[in-house]
């Protein structure tokens, strides 16, 4: 497994999941339409770095979403304003098991035994432990 040091969120991004290596260090699994990448940062750090590269901040993106949507929790984030990529969290931003999804690539969802099956644009799928 090769782990990269940085990542820029673009239109091919489908979802990302945070993990820990055997030493307890965070890393992120990023699934794109044609490949899977591992980054040696947490998902929040990936978002922060990607937004900073476009001249924005994660705090600013969160505050804007809260203000526009009149919501306080689980707000979607504009992760790349130039390519119009918006990500939705499956849980609160502070939860370690939060998964970030790009709705552009979601083709279908189904509830199966209290879990959600997501079918993506490239015909891959993902089960998430929420309805």
N, C-alpha and C positions, 0 to 999 in steps of 0.2 A: 504494500500500500504506500503510495507516494503522497505526501502531504505538502501542499503549496502554502505560501506565506500570505497571499492576498487574493482578492477576488472582486470583480466589478459586476454588479447585478445588471443583467441585460434582458432582452425579450425572451431569450431561450431558457431562462431560469424557470423551473417548475416548482420546486420546493426545497427547503433546507431543514435539517434536523441536527440538534446538538448532541454530542456524545462526549465521553471522557476516555482517554487512553489508559493504559495499565498503571501509569504513574499519577493519575488523577488530573491530568492537564486537559482542558477543554479543546475540542476540535469540532468542526462542522462538516457534515455530509451535505453536499449541494448536488441536486439532481437537475440536469438540464435535459433538453429534448434528445440529445445524442450522446451524453456522457455523464458520468458521476465524478465529482471532484471532492477532495478532502482538503480543508483549510485549517491551519493550526490556530484558529481563533474561535471564540464562541459565536453563536448566531448574532447576538447583539453587536459584538465587535465587527462582524462581517457587514452588518447594516451600517454601523457608524462609519467604517472605512469607505464603503461604497458611496454613501451620501456625501462624505467629506470630499471625495474625489470629484463630485459634481458641483461642489460649492455650497452644499447644504449640510444641516446637522440632523441627527436623529431626534434630539430634543425639539428642534423646530418642526420637524415632520409630525411628531406626536402631538405637539400643541396645536398645530394647524388642523390636524384631523379632528381633535377634540372640539375645537372651536367651530369648524364647518359642520360636523355631524351632530354636535350637541350630545356627545357621548363622553363617558369618563374612562371606560375600560374596554380592552380588546379592540382598539381602533385600528383600522387599516393604515398602512404607511405607504406613502409615495416613495418607493425605493430608488427609482431612477426617473426624475421628472422629464428628462430629455427623450427617453424612449417610452414614456407613459407606462411604467411598470409599477403596479400597486400590489402590495403583499398583505395578506390577511393572516393574523395569528389564530391558532386553534385554542390557545389558552392565554392567560394573562402574560404580559411581556416578562414578568419576573419568574415564571415557572420554567424550570429546567427542561421539562418535556414538551415545551411549546414547539409547534411545527409551523413554519412560515410557508404559505401557499400563494402561488400566483394564479388568480382566478382566470386569467386569459387562457391557460392551458387545461383547465378543468372542463371536461366534456360531459361528465355524468357523475352523479353521486347516488348511492343506495344505502339504506339502513339495513344492516345484517347483524342480528343478535345484539343490538345496542351499540354496535360499532359502525363507522361510516366507511364504505368502500368508495374510493375516488378513482375514476378512470380519466386519464390525461390524454392530451392531444396526440401523443405518440403511442397510444394504446397500452402504456404501462399503467400499473395500478398501485394504490397505497391504502392500507387500512389504518384508520386513526381511531383511538379509543374514546370517541365522543359521538353523540348523535347529531 
